[in-house]
Amino acid sequence: MDAFLILEDGTVFQGIHIGAQKEIISEIVFNTSMAGYPEVLTDPSYAGQAVCMTYPLIGNYGVCKEDMEARTIWPDGLIVRELSRMASNFRSDMTIQEFLERYHVPGIAGIDTRALTKILREKGTMNGMITTNAEYSLESILPRLKQYTTGKVVEKVTCEHKFEIKGVKTLEENGSVSGSAKFCREKYEAGVQEKKPSMVKRLNGAGLQVALLDLGAKDNIADSLVRRGCDVTVYPALTPAEEIMRDEPDGIMLSNGPGDPKECISVIEEVRKLYYSEIPIFAICLGHQLMALAAGADTYKMKYGHRGGNHPVKDLQTGKVYISSQNHGYVVDTDRLDPKVAVPAFINVNDGTNEGLAYTGKNIFTVQFHPEACPGPQDTGHLFDRFIETIKNRM
């Protein structure tokens, strides 16, 4: 079946329909990762957007449910050059076509994704429609595209209730963690008690209580803490700061999430209260932006954002450069940043935009990129260890 991608500037791409039979209007963005499409498709930060994968062949290793970063697919649609209808991977549970159909997400294949990416780079991110209606009318569609906004999507992707995830406390004799963090969480929620491993070696975060504010958190953020031994309590995005502080966590994490940070007005007010507490805080992506806004800084929308697993960031303290995974369309404006409040800690090597802040006189540091690295690379996973050391130094 033919499908059409219509951009708000009037550009039309004709391709082949994939996924669910559904028409959508969404913000069109591109991701430069060569692999990791199951993690991309289940990243809540893509809520309200349709993703174009720049790598030309997507789906060849299928979809493994264990690799999902959330309970469902969050992008509105998927745009690819070629979709593999067969999956060659012993871990695969389904093809990507079956994955899209299961979660009622449409897409389009067979278009020139390089040409689409060039348009978005030159003109900036824009809205678009994916449709199978060959009788479409640009005259009626273009005004609808211009009116579309992602809206307040944080409320859409956050968890409904507070819940706890028990940390892995020890190592096996071979030094490996006893079960993956995701597996341990599922067992914990089901009330299953795991046997203790034969070798007792406490992990560096064992016994620490960490509060995770879920603004659209990828699973591997909690997993990264759980694997280090931390007990994690996950809170819905609109949880009052007083409730979090009343639970007396040793540290607080603010997660990634979708949308314009300035629309999260009530969340910013609660984050400001957390800022004035003495509890160590580590924030990622949207959490990084919200902490900056709470502290009096500003953010702005980028022309086309950073989305992919190949973005170099420089640690301004050590001079080291790391390759990072990123997914954001907004950035903190360091030109309007008071050094008495915070100073840049990381910058993007490609365009010089801010990639992290260290807060003056506070046990707070934040990053724009994804140290939990799902999909990879894993260069900056040590920042979770730094967070744990910050907590311990305050105790």
NORFENBEL-V19623 format. One record per residue. N is the residue number from 1. D_FIRST is the distance of its C-alpha to the first C-alpha in Angstrom with 2 decimals. Layout:
N:D_FIRST, N:D_FIRST
//
This chain:
1:0.00, 2:3.81, 3:6.54, 4:10.23, 5:13.49, 6:16.38, 7:19.89, 8:23.02, 9:24.54, 10:21.92, 11:20.11, 12:16.36, 13:14.13, 14:10.70, 15:8.65, 16:5.85, 17:5.56, 18:8.52, 19:11.20, 20:11.82, 21:10.10, 22:12.44, 23:13.41, 24:16.29, 25:19.01, 26:20.94, 27:23.26, 28:21.59, 29:23.72, 30:23.72, 31:25.24, 32:26.95, 33:27.44, 34:26.73, 35:26.53, 36:26.91, 37:23.38, 38:24.19, 39:27.20, 40:25.35, 41:22.75, 42:25.70, 43:27.98, 44:28.95, 45:29.75, 46:26.06, 47:26.03, 48:24.80, 49:22.97, 50:19.62, 51:20.35, 52:19.42, 53:20.73, 54:22.46, 55:22.88, 56:20.20, 57:19.51, 58:19.05, 59:19.20, 60:21.32, 61:24.05, 62:22.06, 63:23.43, 64:27.01, 65:27.91, 66:31.32, 67:29.89, 68:28.46, 69:30.43, 70:29.91, 71:29.02, 72:25.38, 73:22.70, 74:23.96, 75:21.63, 76:19.27, 77:16.36, 78:15.84, 79:15.10, 80:15.40, 81:15.57, 82:14.75, 83:14.20, 84:16.33, 85:14.99, 86:18.68, 87:21.66, 88:25.04, 89:27.60, 90:30.23, 91:29.96, 92:26.26, 93:25.50, 94:21.70, 95:18.76, 96:17.39, 97:14.06, 98:16.45, 99:18.48, 100:15.90, 101:15.00, 102:18.77, 103:19.62, 104:16.82, 105:15.77, 106:12.39, 107:11.62, 108:10.06, 109:10.69, 110:11.49, 111:13.63, 112:17.39, 113:18.78, 114:22.26, 115:21.97, 116:20.74, 117:23.67, 118:26.09, 119:25.22, 120:25.86, 121:29.05, 122:30.34, 123:29.54, 124:29.47, 125:27.13, 126:25.24, 127:22.96, 128:19.28, 129:16.28, 130:12.80, 131:10.66, 132:7.42, 133:10.06, 134:10.14, 135:13.71, 136:14.99, 137:18.69, 138:20.24, 139:23.55, 140:22.77, 141:20.62, 142:23.04, 143:26.00, 144:24.11, 145:23.18, 146:26.83, 147:28.12, 148:26.21, 149:28.45, 150:28.05, 151:31.19, 152:33.46, 153:31.15, 154:34.08, 155:34.91, 156:31.37, 157:31.41, 158:35.09, 159:36.55, 160:38.00, 161:41.35, 162:43.75, 163:43.78, 164:45.64, 165:44.77, 166:47.76, 167:48.23, 168:48.78, 169:52.54, 170:53.41, 171:52.44, 172:52.43, 173:55.07, 174:52.68, 175:52.00, 176:48.44, 177:47.43, 178:47.73, 179:44.08, 180:41.28, 181:41.64, 182:38.42, 183:39.75, 184:43.12, 185:41.62, 186:39.77, 187:43.03, 188:45.04, 189:42.91, 190:43.21, 191:46.97, 192:47.25, 193:50.17, 194:49.76, 195:52.68, 196:54.45, 197:54.07, 198:57.24, 199:57.76, 200:58.38, 201:57.48, 202:56.55, 203:53.59, 204:54.32, 205:52.75, 206:54.17, 207:55.62, 208:54.02, 209:52.27, 210:49.33, 211:47.61, 212:43.92, 213:42.63, 214:38.93, 215:37.20, 216:33.90, 217:35.44, 218:33.71, 219:35.21, 220:36.83, 221:39.17, 222:40.92, 223:40.61, 224:42.39, 225:45.29, 226:45.37, 227:45.55, 228:48.57, 229:50.27, 230:49.72, 231:49.27, 232:46.49, 233:46.25, 234:42.94, 235:43.25, 236:40.75, 237:40.36, 238:42.55, 239:45.44, 240:48.78, 241:50.52, 242:53.61, 243:51.87, 244:50.75, 245:54.23, 246:55.91, 247:54.30, 248:56.13, 249:53.52, 250:54.80, 251:51.86, 252:48.82, 253:45.33, 254:42.94, 255:39.34, 256:36.29, 257:33.96, 258:31.51, 259:32.11, 260:35.01, 261:38.26, 262:40.24, 263:38.42, 264:39.90, 265:43.23, 266:44.55, 267:43.56, 268:45.37, 269:48.49, 270:48.51, 271:47.88, 272:50.85, 273:53.02, 274:51.91, 275:52.74, 276:56.31, 277:56.72, 278:58.16, 279:55.40, 280:53.64, 281:50.07, 282:47.20, 283:44.02, 284:40.63, 285:38.08, 286:37.89, 287:41.16, 288:42.69, 289:41.74, 290:43.02, 291:46.30, 292:46.76, 293:46.23, 294:48.58, 295:51.20, 296:51.09, 297:48.79, 298:45.74, 299:42.07, 300:39.69, 301:35.98, 302:35.09, 303:33.15, 304:30.25, 305:31.85, 306:32.25, 307:29.50, 308:29.74, 309:32.20, 310:34.22, 311:36.29, 312:40.05, 313:42.48, 314:46.24, 315:48.79, 316:51.41, 317:54.15, 318:53.87, 319:52.09, 320:49.65, 321:46.01, 322:43.29, 323:39.58, 324:37.73, 325:34.46, 326:33.59, 327:31.27, 328:32.69, 329:32.40, 330:36.00, 331:39.30, 332:43.00, 333:45.08, 334:48.07, 335:49.81, 336:50.58, 337:51.47, 338:55.09, 339:56.43, 340:58.69, 341:55.62, 342:53.39, 343:52.99, 344:50.01, 345:49.69, 346:46.56, 347:44.89, 348:41.69, 349:42.81, 350:40.03, 351:40.57, 352:43.66, 353:42.13, 354:43.64, 355:42.54, 356:45.29, 357:48.50, 358:51.82, 359:53.65, 360:57.30, 361:59.72, 362:56.96, 363:55.49, 364:52.03, 365:49.61, 366:45.95, 367:43.13, 368:39.89, 369:38.21, 370:37.37, 371:40.23, 372:38.63, 373:36.18, 374:33.05, 375:31.41, 376:34.53, 377:36.74, 378:39.77, 379:42.33, 380:43.29, 381:43.48, 382:47.26, 383:47.01, 384:46.83, 385:50.13, 386:51.53, 387:50.64, 388:52.44, 389:55.46, 390:55.55, 391:55.73, 392:58.46, 393:60.50, 394:60.67, 395:61.75
//
